[in-house]
């Protein structure tokens, strides 16, 4: 006989009044005992096993969602039988994007079933009217019971199922309240089984924690085929759809959207979108750096503001979109290798547009922006800066350097500062300047 917590899943051989893991009172329930089958081969029905080199993938055909950027981060479209976990902060636009996707899939491929356990059908209809969603093959059901959801699936026979959200779905035969560990495991496993057997694509909307990870047991994230996040700030109109797990394509791919009154609009050229205000030579403290999101290089504007404190208080260090610890290391390199003192000044760094990156290819751009702001000397000549900075001031190579240079060339930039490599890339329309140390790079930019 065993007991487990209905909130967090903590197990115990005896009943406990309070869970030692999550602190919930009176949450322990007795687990149903199961007997292992005596004959493990009794369920075998005699299928003929096929070698992997003889398997036919002709039946596996991706469905186009109608939103090109979504198809791209998913690896080319929706895979029949795939389960996609979709997360994001409240109010960020998850339901809006899924309703737009449901409309385009229903128009191009077939029936779509949209299940909402948090909104009524009338509330969904109000949003649909605002977004112009009205396809007759899109069905909406406000329901939390898993058994009724399964009945609706059998009736509609959808090619795409959307469950918003998995935390609001309840299995009638499972103990625990909606959103508990046991309920999440049972409902996710059952919906996954149905998805595979009916060869449809299922989106499971999941809540996230304050740390930015999916709420609930990690089992759910392991169970699904794809996990994507919708990121952004409510005060800005930019939304980033990021893939963190994909069994059918690359991970860490991103898609950029802009929130409008009529829904989310995909941005097919993020570099031009983030630099649309950069129509003239940047001022002091502003540089252009190419970051890599998945396989896509994106040019962004990196800004720095260095202001002396006057010696009356401790200097401030703030960074938006960059790794704070990495910024602290780079400020130490500036002090030691360039002889430029920032210990008595406030340093503020930001990536314009709301993007975030931890890529070290922005190191040289951070150094150049800080020195440019401190010296009040702008980086001129339509220049792009890329390179990782070592502790001794050397510049290290970065991955996909050619792709970054090509992106800068497409947008009309004339010069790019890069780390010195054995065979530096060459271009006709952009001057590639290899540098070996941070001192040489600052001299090239005329900032020292």
N, C-alpha and C positions, 0 to 999 in steps of 0.2 A: 504494500500500500504506500502511495506517495502523494504528496501535495505540491501545488505550485501556485505562485502569485498570479492572479488574473490581470494585474496591471503591467508587471515587468517580466513575468515568466520565471522568477526565481524559484528553484525547486528545493524541497525539504522532505525528509522521511517522516516528519510528524507535523501536525497542524500548528501553526503559529498565529497569534493574535495580530501581530504587526510584522510586515515584511522588513527584514533587515537590509534589503537592497534599496527599495524605493520609499519606504516609510509609510506605505498605505496600511490602514487598519482593516481587519476583517476581510482581507482579499484572498486568503488561501482557500483553494477548492481541491477536492479530491480528484486525482487523475483517473480516467477510465483505464482499467487494465486491459491489455491486448495480449493475445497469444500468438506466438510465431507459428507460421505454417510448418507442419511436419515435413511436407514434401515441397522443397523449394521449386521443383520443376513441374508442379501440378498445374500452374497457370500457363504453361507452354502450349501453344495451339498449332505449332508445326510450321511457322513461317520459314521460308527459304532465305537464309542469310546471303547478303550480296556483298562482294568485295568493294572497297571504296573506289577502286579505279573503274568499276562498271556501273556505278550509280549514275542515274540520269537526273539532271537538274532542270529538265525541260519544263516541269510543272511548276517550278519555283520562279514566278514572275513578279517582279516588283510593281507595286501600284504607285502611280504618281499622285502625290497629295494635292497638286495644283499650286503649291507654294514652293517655288524653286529652292529657296534657302533652307527650308525644312528638309526637302529631299536630299540636299547636298550633305547636311550634317548627319543624316541617317544612312548615308552611303549610297544614295541613288534612288531612294523611294521606300515605300512601306513593304515589308516582307510579310506574306501570309503566315500566320502562326506566331508572329512576334508579339511580345508583351513589352510595352514602353512605359517606364516610370517617369512621370513628368512633375517636377517640383518647382517651387518659387514662393516668394514672400506673398502674404495676403495683399490683394489689390494691385499686383504687379502686371496682370494681364493674362494669366493662364487661361481662364475661361473664355476670354475674348479670342485669343489665338486658336484655341481648340474649336470654338464655334465657327470661326472662319475656315479652319481646316476641314471641319465636318461638311460645310457647305460645298467646298470645292471637290472633296472626295465623292460626295453624293451626286454631284453634277456629272462627274467623269466616270465613276466606277460602279456605283450601286447603292444599296441601302446602308445607312449609317444610323446607329442607335446611340443617343446621347442620354446617359443616366446621370441624374443629379440627386444627391442625397442631402444637399445643403440649400437648394433653392427650389421654389415651386415652378411648375411648368409655365405659369403666367410671368414670373420674373425672368425666366429664360427667353420667353417670347418678346418681352420688352427690349432685352439686349439684342435679340435677333432683328427686330425692327430697326434699331439704330444702326446695325451693321449691314443691313440689306440682305439678311439670310432668310430665304424663303423656299428652298428646294423641297419638293414634295416627297423626295426619298429620304429626307432627314426626319427621324422620329425622336421625340423627346419624352422622357419618363422621369417623374420625380419619385424616387423610391430608394429605400435603404435596405430592404430585406433581400438577401442573396437569392433565396428561392424564387421570389417574384422577378428578380432581375434575370435569372436563368430562364424562366418561363417567357419573358419578353424576348430574350435572345432567340429562343426556338420559334417564336411567332414571326419576328421581323426577318430573321436570317441575315444579319448585317455582314458586310465585308469589313467594317471598322466599328469597334465598340469603344465608347468613351465613358469612363466611370469617374465622376467628380463628386466626392473624392473617395479613396479607398478607406480613409479613416472613418467615414460616415456609413460604410457598408457593414451590415450585421448578418452573421450566419445564425439562423434560428437554433440549430442544434449544438452550438458552441457556447460555453460559459464565458462570462465576461462582458463588459459594456463595450460599446462602439469605440474603436480606436485602441483597445487594449492589445497587448502583445499576442494573446491567443487568437483574438478575432482577426487581427491583421494577417497572421500566418495562415489561418484557415481560409479566409476570403481570398487572399492573394493566390494561394495554391489552387483553390477551386476554379477561379477565373483563368488562371494560367492553363489548367487542364482543359477547360472548355475551349480556350483560344486555340490550343494546339490541335484538338480533335476536330474543330470546325474550320480550321485554317483561315481564321480572320485575324485582323490586327487589333490589338487592344491597347488603349491609353489608360493608365492608372494614375490619376492625379494624387500626389502625395504631399502632405504638409511637411514643412521643414522646421528645424529647431532654430533657436536664436544664434547658434554657431554656424548656421547655413547648411547643415546636413539634413538628409531625409529623416523625418521622425519615425520612430518605431524600430523594430529589430532589424539588424543588418541582414537577416535572412531574406527579407523582401527584396532588398537591392541585389542580392546574389541570385535570387530566383528569376528576375526579369532579364530580358535580352538587351535592353537599351535603357540608359538612365540619362535624362537631360534636365538642365536647370534653366529657368528664365530669370535673368538678373537685371538689375537696374535700380535707379533711384526715383522715388515718386515725384520729386521736384524737377526731374529731367524727363525728356520724351524719348530717350534712347533706351532700348531693351536689347540685351544680349542673350541669345539662346545658345547654351553651351552643352556639348556632349561630353559626359565623363565616363560612360561605359557604352560600348557598342560591339556586339558579337558579329555584326555584319559590315563593319567599316572602321574607319579610324576614330580615335578618341581625341578629346581636347579640340575638336572642331567648333567653330562658332558661327552663328548667323546673326546679323545685325538688323534690328527693326526700329521703326520710328512710330511712337504712339500718336495717333490722330483721333479726331472726333468720330471718324467712321471705322476705326479699328487699327490694327497694326499693319504698317506698310513695310515690306521687305526692302532692304538696302543692298543692292547688288554690287556696288562699288564702295566699300566702307572707307577706303583711304580718301577718296574724293569727298565723301560725306563728312568725315572728321576734320578735313582741311578746307572746307568750303569757305570759312572765314579768313583763311590764310591767303589773301589775294595780293599782299604786298610783302616787302622784306620784313622779317620778324624783328621785334625790338630786343633790347638787352634782356638776357635771361630766358629767351625762347629758342628752342632748337627743334628740328624735325628728326624723329627716330623711327625706324621700321621695326615693329614687333611682329612676332610670329604666333598666330593662333591656329593650332593644328597644322594644316599645310598651307594656310593662306597668310601672306605677308600684308600687314596693314600699316600705313604711315600715319603717325599721330604726332600731335604737338605736345612737347614736354616743356613745362614752364617752371622757372625758379625765381624766387624772390629772396634776396639776402639783404638784411637790414641790420646795421650795428645797434647794439643794445645800449651803448653809452656807459657800460660798466655798472649799471644800477641794479641789475637783476640777472638771474640765470638765463642763458640763451634758450630760445624755443626751437624745437625740431618737429616739423609736421610734414607728412607726405600723404598724398591722395592718389591711389592707383598704383603705388610702388611699395616694395618691401621696405619697411622702416629700418630693419636691422641691416639690410644691404646699403641703404642710404648712409647709415652711421659709419659703415666701413669705408665707403667712398669719400666721406668727409675727412676721415683720418688719412686716406691716401693723398688727398689734396693738400692737407697740412704737411705731410712728411715729404712727399715727392715733388710737389710744386712750390713749397715754401709759402703757400698762401694761407693765412690764418682765418679760420671761420669760428674759432672757439669763443669769440666775443660778439657774435652776430646771430640773429634769428635766421633760420633757413627754412623756407617753405617750398615744397615741390608738389607738382600736380600734373597729371595727364589730362588734357582737355578732352571733353566729350563723354566722360564717365567710364572709360575702359580701365581695366585693372590688369596688371601683369607682374609676374615675378621673374621674368626672363632677364638674364644677365647681359644680354646683348644691348640693353639700354644703359649700361654702366658708363660708357664714354659720353653718351648724351647727357647723363646726369652731371658728370664732371664739367662738361662744357657749359651747361646751363648755369651751374653755380658760379663758375669763374666769370662767365659773361655778365651775370647780374652784379657780382661784386665789383668787377672792373667797369661796369656800365658800357660795355662794348658789345654791340650786336654781332651775331654770326651772319655774315653777308654772303652773297653769291649763290642763292638758291641751293643751300648745302644740306645734305642728309648725313647723319652721324650714326655709326654702328660699331660696336665692339665691346668685349668683356675686358674689364680692368683687373689685373692681378695685384696682390699686395705689394709687390716690388715696383709697381707702375708699368709693367709690361702689358701689352695688348694681346689678348688671346682670340683665336678664331671663333666664329659662331657658325651654327648650322644654317644651311640653306642661304648662304651669302649671295649666290647668284640670283635667287628669286627675289631677295630684298632689293638688290641693285636694279633688277628689271622693273620692279614696281615703282621705284623712284624715277627711273627713266620714262616710264609711261606717263607719269604726272608732270613731266617737264622740268625736273630738277637737273641742275647743271654739274653738280659735284657731290661726291660721296666719300666720306672719310671712313676707311676700313682698316682692320688689322692687317699687318703684312703676312702674307701666306706664300708658300713656295711658288704657286702659279696663280697670281691674282687675276680675277676676271677683268676683261676689257670690254668696253662698249664704245660705240661710235658717237652717241648723242650725250653721254654723261662722262665726266672725268672721274676716274676711280683713283683715289689717292691712298696708297698703302702707308701705314705708319706703324712703328714698332713699339713706341712707348707713349705714355700719356703726355710727357713733356714735348715730344715731337708733334703730337696731335694738337696741343695747345699752340705751339709755335706756328703750325700750318694754318690754324684758324685765327692767328694773330690776336690771341687773348692774353698772352703773358707780357 
